[in-house]
Amino acid sequence: LLSCHEVSEEYVDLGVQLSALESVCDPEADPQANAIAKAYVAVADRSYDPPEVVADGVFKSGSSKLSLTVPEGGDLEVTVLGYLEGENEPAIFARSKHIAVEKDHKTSVDMTLNKLGGYSCLATPSSAPNVMFPTLTELPDGTVLMAGGYTKALDDGGRWEIYGASNRAYIIDPSTGEVTQTSNLMNSARGAHSAIFLPREQLVLLVGGSERLYFEKDSSDFPFYFEKNKVGAVGSTYELFDTTTGELIPYGAWPDEDYRMSISIGRVFPTTSLNNDGTVLVTGGGLWPSAAGTFETDSDYLQAELYRPRQSNYPGGFMDTNGALTMNTIRTGHQAALIETKNSLAYTMFWGGQQEGPVAEYYQESSGQLDGNFGMFVPMEFQEGQNYNKKPYFHTLTPLASRRFLVIGGVNNSNGDLKIPSASDSWIITVNSELKLAVEKISDLGTGRYMHTTVSHDGQHATVVGGFSYDVDGEDKYFSNSSIADVKVFDLASKKLANPDLDDAPPALAGQAALATSNDCVLLMGGIDSPEFGLDFTDPIGLYARSYCPKILCPSGLWDTTCYVQ
């Protein structure tokens, strides 16, 4: 399996050390990793195209350490496959990427074994409550910040009040499976907010949200809503997490001019998108059609806001745009994704969440934004012969390879009402060089859903988990009070959604946060079955924390140490 390419004559030792997550999420069950009969490790050099295996080895029975001799390099990737006794297909998986090894330097890699095709449990603090609508943000060292979310539910007659917004934050380390609370708290408790990493400043920006939401029971109208007078100050304020110190910045040490945004409106489920100059665009967050009312009409929600990090020549904070950042339509429950960076300017697409106007528009960054010369929003047109007449809310928009995007689920606005989710709502969106759109319908979603998650680890595959759906009573359909237990895997090459080969029953989950972590597995944090089962309704419930490694990471027919070469 050694590479056929010429490599440096300098070879160094690489140490690999393994530990195991609980591969059966039952405290009385033994970790399945203890039953591994053999484990193979392969080291690939990702600087080649395609990647090449440069070293491989086998862990001795009962051993958790292995030393390999590898060529010097700055982009090595280690994959471990564990096999159970008598089995020919791997059951255990671990991966570590972007490893640099140098001559005369001892390099050691700690790796955590996960169940392949199933769920592994992370070690959470016993005091950590389960949450709904938190945020996950990957940090430069591969760890993940989880912040906020709702912890409690109250039966309020015909509705549930979802409250108890958390001011806690946690660091998740995929390499060890450990979850630890940060040393301090957010300045304000919030859920249904947005978060984004700022690479130049090494900060995480957390924006907006609400102190509480409401969920109408057994409703034929969209059940989730918020009340503007109950959003609280969090809807127009923000937080900063400093990755260099591992702490949230208290207002007493605030680096910016103010902790408030530039427009005093509550933004619930806003979007945040990073521009190439380091500024962050914040959009949406108003009312959506629901059991409690109609679409947002306040024209302030047409306005986007721009966060400028503090720099030597510029004060930090949200800039006064004087109405210059006006979208083409009010959006809420929409999604945003980067299309491209061209001539050092970012082009970001916004999809759905509209009562009227174009389903999509893009923001073209300006080279003078830091000085107040802002970019512009441009409505997106469809290529000739293409048509898409949907108005989706609370869908997912996932970037794929080659300027393609996967749109899954959501609820559609029809004549001002958000309708029951449909299994037919799954699409591939392609943006051409002229920034015009093409759509291609894909099938086999199986069940309509919203407030689910979709993540991709490689731009070629995506994993769809859970969501809320609907129930049927005779000829009537109504929004379900419970989430669905369902996982789908999308393959771009075949343009199909499929049921993955699961060794565990999928959890009933909605309102969770999900992220493809540095080991290519899917991190699932928080989420509920229903407000009555999943939050602190009568008794505290521990934090839901799982790692799911789909078998697409080691496709069928490649059950040897080259499985990671895709």
C-alpha positions in Angstrom: 0.0 0.0 0.0 3.0 2.3 0.0 3.0 5.3 -2.3 4.4 5.0 -5.8 5.4 8.7 -5.7 8.9 9.8 -4.9 9.0 11.2 -1.4 11.6 12.8 0.8 14.4 10.6 2.0 13.9 12.0 5.5 11.6 9.6 7.5 10.4 10.2 11.1 8.4 8.3 13.7 4.7 9.0 14.1 3.1 7.7 17.3 -0.6 6.9 17.3 -2.5 6.4 20.5 -6.2 5.3 20.7 -9.0 5.7 23.2 -12.6 4.7 22.8 -16.0 6.5 23.1 -18.9 4.6 24.4 -20.1 3.0 21.3 -23.3 1.8 22.9 -25.2 4.7 24.5 -26.2 2.7 27.5 -24.4 3.2 30.8 -24.7 -0.5 31.6 -23.3 -1.6 28.3 -19.7 -2.2 27.6 -18.0 -0.1 24.9 -18.0 -2.1 21.7 -14.5 -1.0 21.0 -13.3 -3.3 23.8 -14.3 -6.2 21.5 -12.0 -5.2 18.6 -10.1 -8.2 17.4 -7.8 -6.2 15.1 -7.2 -2.6 14.1 -5.5 -1.3 11.0 -4.0 2.2 10.6 -3.1 4.0 7.4 -1.3 7.3 6.9 -2.1 9.2 3.7 -0.3 12.2 2.3 -3.0 14.7 1.3 -0.5 16.9 -0.6 -0.8 14.4 -3.5 -3.8 14.4 -5.8 -5.3 11.9 -5.3 -4.0 11.2 -1.8 -1.5 8.4 -1.4 -0.9 5.9 1.4 2.6 6.5 2.7 2.6 4.1 5.7 0.3 1.5 7.3 0.4 -0.9 10.2 -1.6 -3.1 12.5 -2.2 -2.6 16.3 -1.3 -5.7 18.2 -4.1 -7.4 20.2 -4.8 -5.4 23.4 -2.5 -2.6 22.4 -3.6 1.1 22.1 -0.3 2.4 20.9 1.5 2.1 17.6 4.6 3.7 16.0 4.9 4.2 12.3 7.8 5.5 10.1 6.5 8.2 7.7 8.1 10.7 5.4 8.3 14.3 6.5 5.2 16.3 5.5 2.7 18.9 6.5 -0.6 17.4 5.4 -0.8 13.9 6.6 -4.0 12.1 7.5 -4.3 9.0 9.8 -7.3 6.6 9.5 -7.9 3.7 11.9 -10.4 0.9 11.2 -11.3 -1.6 13.9 -12.7 -5.1 13.2 -14.7 -7.3 15.5 -13.9 -10.9 15.9 -15.0 -12.9 12.8 -16.1 -9.8 10.9 -14.7 -8.7 7.5 -16.2 -5.2 7.6 -14.9 -2.5 10.0 -17.1 -1.6 12.9 -14.9 1.1 14.5 -13.5 4.3 12.9 -11.1 7.1 13.8 -9.5 9.8 11.7 -7.1 12.7 12.3 -6.1 15.2 9.6 -3.6 17.9 8.8 -0.8 16.4 10.8 2.7 17.9 10.3 5.8 15.8 11.0 9.4 17.1 11.0 12.8 15.5 11.4 14.1 15.4 15.0 10.7 16.2 16.3 8.6 13.5 18.1 5.0 13.6 16.8 2.2 11.8 18.6 -1.5 11.7 17.5 -4.3 11.0 20.0 -7.3 9.5 18.3 -10.8 8.5 19.6 -12.5 5.4 18.3 -16.1 5.9 17.1 -18.6 3.4 16.0 -18.8 3.2 12.2 -22.4 3.3 11.0 -23.7 4.1 14.5 -23.8 6.5 17.4 -21.0 7.0 20.0 -21.6 8.9 23.2 -19.5 11.9 24.4 -18.5 12.3 28.0 -20.6 15.3 29.2 -20.6 17.1 32.6 -23.3 15.7 34.8 -24.5 19.2 35.4 -25.0 20.0 31.7 -28.7 20.2 30.8 -30.1 19.2 27.4 -30.7 22.2 25.1 -32.8 23.1 22.0 -31.5 25.5 19.3 -27.9 25.9 20.5 -25.1 26.8 18.2 -21.9 24.9 17.2 -18.8 26.6 15.9 -15.6 24.8 14.9 -12.4 26.4 16.3 -8.9 26.5 14.8 -7.6 23.6 16.8 -10.4 21.3 15.7 -12.4 21.6 18.9 -16.0 22.9 18.8 -17.8 25.7 20.8 -21.4 25.0 21.8 -23.3 28.0 23.2 -26.8 28.8 24.5 -30.0 27.0 23.7 -33.3 26.4 25.6 -33.3 24.1 28.6 -36.9 24.1 29.9 -40.5 23.6 28.7 -43.8 24.6 30.4 -47.2 23.3 29.5 -49.2 26.5 28.9 -52.6 25.1 28.0 -52.8 24.8 24.2 -49.1 25.6 23.8 -45.7 24.9 25.2 -43.5 27.7 26.4 -39.9 26.9 25.6 -37.7 28.9 27.9 -34.8 28.7 30.3 -32.3 30.1 27.7 -28.8 29.1 28.7 -25.8 31.4 29.3 -23.4 28.4 29.3 -20.9 27.5 26.7 -19.0 24.2 26.3 -15.9 23.1 24.4 -16.2 19.7 22.6 -13.0 17.9 21.7 -13.6 15.3 18.9 -10.2 13.8 19.4 -11.0 12.8 23.0 -14.8 12.9 23.1 -14.7 15.2 26.1 -17.1 18.0 26.7 -16.1 20.7 29.2 -17.8 23.9 30.3 -16.0 27.1 29.7 -14.5 28.9 32.7 -17.1 31.8 32.4 -20.6 32.4 31.1 -22.1 34.5 28.4 -23.2 38.0 29.4 -26.8 37.1 28.4 -28.7 33.8 28.1 -29.9 33.2 24.6 -31.2 30.5 22.2 -32.3 30.6 18.5 -29.2 32.8 17.8 -26.4 32.5 15.3 -22.7 32.1 15.7 -19.6 32.4 13.3 -15.8 32.2 13.7 -13.7 35.2 12.8 -10.3 33.8 11.7 -8.3 37.0 11.7 -9.3 38.0 15.2 -9.6 34.4 16.5 -13.0 35.2 17.9 -16.4 33.7 17.8 -19.3 36.1 17.3 -22.7 35.1 18.7 -25.6 37.3 17.5 -29.2 37.8 18.5 -31.7 35.1 19.6 -34.5 35.2 22.1 -35.1 34.4 25.7 -38.1 32.1 24.8 -40.1 30.6 22.0 -43.6 29.1 21.9 -45.0 25.9 20.3 -48.7 25.5 19.5 -49.9 21.9 20.2 -51.6 19.8 17.4 -51.8 22.8 15.2 -52.7 23.0 11.5 -50.8 26.3 11.4 -47.0 26.5 11.8 -46.5 25.8 15.6 -43.3 27.7 16.4 -43.4 31.4 17.1 -42.0 34.1 19.3 -43.5 37.2 20.9 -41.6 40.4 20.3 -42.1 41.7 23.8 -40.7 38.4 25.2 -37.5 38.3 23.1 -35.5 40.3 25.7 -32.4 42.4 25.1 -30.5 39.4 23.6 -32.3 39.9 20.3 -30.3 43.0 19.6 -27.0 42.2 21.4 -24.0 40.0 20.8 -21.3 38.0 22.5 -17.6 37.4 21.8 -15.7 34.2 22.6 -11.9 34.5 22.5 -10.3 31.3 21.2 -6.8 32.3 22.4 -7.9 32.4 26.1 -10.8 30.0 25.9 -13.1 32.5 27.6 -16.2 34.5 26.8 -15.4 38.2 26.9 -17.3 40.0 29.7 -18.8 43.4 29.1 -16.3 44.9 31.6 -13.5 43.9 29.2 -15.4 44.5 26.0 -13.1 45.4 23.0 -15.8 47.1 21.0 -17.6 50.4 21.4 -20.9 48.7 22.3 -22.3 45.3 22.9 -25.5 46.2 21.1 -26.3 45.9 17.4 -26.9 49.0 15.2 -30.7 48.4 14.9 -32.8 47.9 18.0 -34.9 45.0 16.7 -35.0 41.4 18.0 -33.4 39.1 15.5 -34.5 35.5 16.1 -32.9 32.8 14.0 -30.8 35.4 12.1 -28.1 34.4 9.6 -24.4 35.4 9.9 -22.0 35.3 6.9 -18.3 36.2 6.8 -17.0 38.6 4.3 -13.4 38.4 2.9 -12.4 41.6 4.7 -13.3 40.0 8.1 -16.7 41.8 8.6 -19.8 39.8 9.3 -23.2 40.4 7.7 -26.3 39.7 9.8 -29.7 39.3 8.2 -33.3 38.5 9.0 -34.8 37.4 12.3 -38.3 38.8 12.2 -41.7 37.2 12.6 -42.8 34.3 10.3 -46.3 33.1 9.5 -47.5 30.9 12.4 -50.3 29.9 14.6 -49.8 33.3 16.4 -49.8 35.7 13.4 -48.6 36.7 10.0 -45.3 37.5 8.3 -43.1 40.3 9.5 -44.0 43.8 8.1 -41.5 46.0 10.0 -39.3 47.4 7.3 -36.3 47.5 9.7 -36.0 43.8 8.9 -35.2 44.7 5.3 -31.9 46.1 6.7 -28.9 43.9 7.1 -26.3 44.8 9.8 -22.5 44.7 9.5 -20.1 43.8 12.3 -16.6 45.2 12.0 -14.0 43.6 14.3 -11.8 46.0 16.2 -8.6 46.9 14.3 -5.8 49.4 14.7 -7.5 51.9 12.5 -11.1 51.0 13.2 -13.2 50.7 16.3 -15.0 47.4 16.8 -18.8 46.9 16.8 -21.8 47.1 14.5 -21.5 49.8 12.0 -24.1 52.5 11.3 -25.1 51.7 7.8 -27.8 54.5 7.5 -30.1 52.1 5.5 -27.4 51.3 2.9 -27.6 47.5 3.4 -31.2 46.9 2.2 -32.2 43.4 1.1 -34.7 42.9 -1.8 -37.3 41.4 0.5 -37.8 40.7 4.2 -36.4 37.3 5.0 -36.8 35.1 8.1 -36.2 31.4 8.6 -33.9 31.6 5.6 -30.4 30.3 5.0 -27.1 31.7 3.8 -24.0 30.2 2.1 -20.9 31.5 0.4 -20.9 31.1 -3.4 -17.4 32.2 -4.1 -14.6 34.7 -3.3 -13.7 36.6 -6.5 -11.1 39.4 -6.8 -10.8 39.3 -3.0 -14.6 39.9 -2.6 -17.1 37.4 -1.1 -20.4 36.6 -2.8 -23.0 35.2 -0.4 -26.3 33.6 -1.4 -29.5 34.0 0.8 -32.2 31.4 0.1 -35.9 31.4 1.1 -37.8 32.9 4.0 -39.7 35.4 1.9 -43.3 36.4 1.7 -42.8 37.9 -1.7 -39.9 38.7 -4.0 -37.1 36.5 -5.3 -36.4 33.2 -3.6 -32.7 34.0 -3.7 -30.4 37.0 -3.7 -26.7 37.5 -3.2 -24.6 40.0 -1.4 -21.6 41.3 -3.2 -19.0 42.5 -0.8 -17.4 46.0 -1.3 -13.7 46.7 -1.1 -14.5 49.7 1.0 -16.8 48.3 3.6 -14.4 49.0 6.5 -14.7 52.7 5.6 -18.5 52.7 5.2 -18.7 52.0 1.5 -21.0 49.0 1.7 -21.7 46.3 -0.8 -25.1 45.5 -2.4 -27.8 42.9 -2.5 -28.7 41.6 -6.0 -31.7 39.4 -6.8 -30.8 36.1 -8.4 -32.3 34.9 -11.7 -32.8 31.4 -13.0 -31.1 30.1 -16.1 -33.3 29.9 -19.2 -35.8 27.0 -18.9 -35.4 26.7 -15.1 -38.2 27.3 -12.6 -38.6 27.1 -8.9 -41.8 28.5 -7.3 -41.2 27.6 -3.6 -40.9 29.9 -0.6 -39.2 27.7 1.9 -38.7 28.4 5.6 -36.5 26.5 8.2 -34.9 24.4 5.5 -31.2 23.6 5.2 -28.8 25.0 2.6 -25.6 22.9 2.4 -22.6 23.9 0.2 -21.4 21.0 -2.0 -18.6 20.9 -4.6 -18.5 22.9 -7.8 -20.8 25.7 -6.8 -23.7 23.4 -6.0 -25.9 23.5 -2.9 -28.2 21.0 -1.3 -31.6 22.4 -0.2 -33.5 19.9 2.1 -36.9 20.2 3.6 -38.5 23.2 5.2 -42.1 24.5 5.2 -43.4 26.5 2.2 -45.2 29.8 2.3 -48.5 29.5 0.3 -50.7 32.6 0.3 -49.2 33.7 3.6 -49.5 30.4 5.4 -46.6 27.9 6.1 -47.8 24.6 4.9 -47.2 21.0 6.1 -43.7 19.9 5.1 -43.5 17.8 2.0 -41.2 14.9 1.1 -40.8 16.3 -2.4 -38.8 19.3 -1.1 -35.2 18.3 -1.8 -33.2 20.0 -4.5 -29.7 20.6 -5.9 -29.0 24.2 -6.7 -26.3 25.1 -9.1 -24.9 28.7 -9.4 -23.1 29.3 -12.7 -20.3 31.8 -13.4 -22.9 34.5 -14.2 -24.5 33.9 -10.7 -27.7 32.5 -12.3 -29.5 29.5 -10.8 -30.4 26.0 -12.0 -32.4 23.6 -9.9 -32.7 19.9 -10.0 -35.2 17.9 -8.0 -34.0 14.9 -6.1 -36.1 12.1 -4.6 -36.3 9.7 -1.7 -36.3 12.2 1.2 -39.1 10.0 2.5 -40.6 12.4 5.0 -41.1 16.1 4.9 -39.2 17.9 7.7 -38.1 21.2 9.1 -35.7 22.3 11.9 -33.5 19.4 11.0 -29.8 19.4 10.2 -27.8 18.7 7.1 -24.0 18.6 7.1 -21.3 17.6 4.5 -17.8 16.6 5.4 -16.3 16.5 1.8 -18.6 18.4 -0.5 -19.7 15.1 -2.1 -21.9 13.6 0.6 -24.3 15.0 3.2 -26.0 13.6 6.2 -29.6 14.7 7.1 -30.7 14.1 10.6 -34.2 14.3 12.2 -36.5 17.3 12.2 -40.2 18.0 13.0 -42.8 16.7 10.5 -46.6 16.2 10.6 -49.3 13.7 11.7 -52.4 12.5 9.9 -55.9 12.2 11.4 -58.3 10.8 8.8 -58.1 13.3 5.9 -56.6 16.0 8.1 -52.9 16.8 8.5 -51.4 18.8 11.3 -47.9 19.7 12.5 -46.6 17.0 14.8 -45.7 17.6 18.4 -42.8 15.1 18.1 -39.7 14.9 15.9 -38.9 12.1 13.5 -36.3 9.3 14.0 -34.7 9.4 10.6 -31.3 9.7 8.9 -30.6 10.2 5.2 -27.3 10.2 3.3 -26.9 12.2 0.1 -24.4 11.2 -2.6 -23.6 13.9 -5.2 -22.3 11.5 -7.8 -25.6 9.6 -8.0 -27.7 12.6 -7.0 -29.7 10.4 -4.6 -30.8 10.4 -1.0 -30.7 7.0 0.7 -31.2 5.3 4.0 -27.8 4.6 5.4 -26.7 1.2 6.7 -27.2 1.8 10.4 -26.2 -0.5 13.2 -28.3 1.6 15.7 -31.9 2.9 15.5 -31.7 6.6 14.7 -32.8 9.0 17.5 -35.9 11.1 17.3 -34.4 14.5 17.2 -35.1 18.1 16.2 -33.8 21.5 17.1 -30.3 20.1 17.5 -27.0 21.6 16.3 -24.8 19.6 14.0 -21.3 19.9 12.5 -18.9 17.8 10.5 -15.9 17.7 12.7 -12.2 17.4 12.0 -12.5 13.6 12.0 -15.2 13.7 9.3 -17.9 12.4 11.6 -21.1 14.3 12.4 -21.3 15.9 15.9 -24.9 16.1 17.2 -25.5 18.3 20.3 -28.8 19.0 22.0 -32.2 18.6 20.2 -35.4 17.0 21.5 -38.1 14.4 20.7 -40.7 16.9 21.8 -40.9 19.8 24.2 -42.4 17.5 26.7 -39.7 14.8 26.2 -36.3 16.3 25.8 -36.3 19.5 27.9 -36.6 20.0 31.6 -40.4 19.6 31.7 -40.6 18.2 35.3 -37.1 16.9 35.9 -33.6 17.9 34.5 -32.5 16.0 31.4 -28.8 15.5 30.6 -27.2 17.0 27.5 -27.6 14.9 24.3 -24.2 14.6 22.8 -23.5 12.0 20.1 -21.0 11.4 17.3 -22.3 9.7 14.2 -19.8 8.3 11.7 -21.7 7.2 8.5 -20.4 4.3 6.5 -19.8 6.5 3.5 -16.5 7.3 5.3 -15.5 3.8 4.3 -17.6 2.8 1.3 -18.7 -0.8 0.6 -16.2 -2.6 -1.5 -13.2 -0.8 0.0 -13.0 -2.5 3.4 -9.3 -2.3 3.6 -6.8 0.3 4.7 -7.4 2.4 1.5 -11.0 3.1 2.4 -10.4 6.7 3.2 -9.1 7.6 -0.3 -12.2 9.0 -1.9 
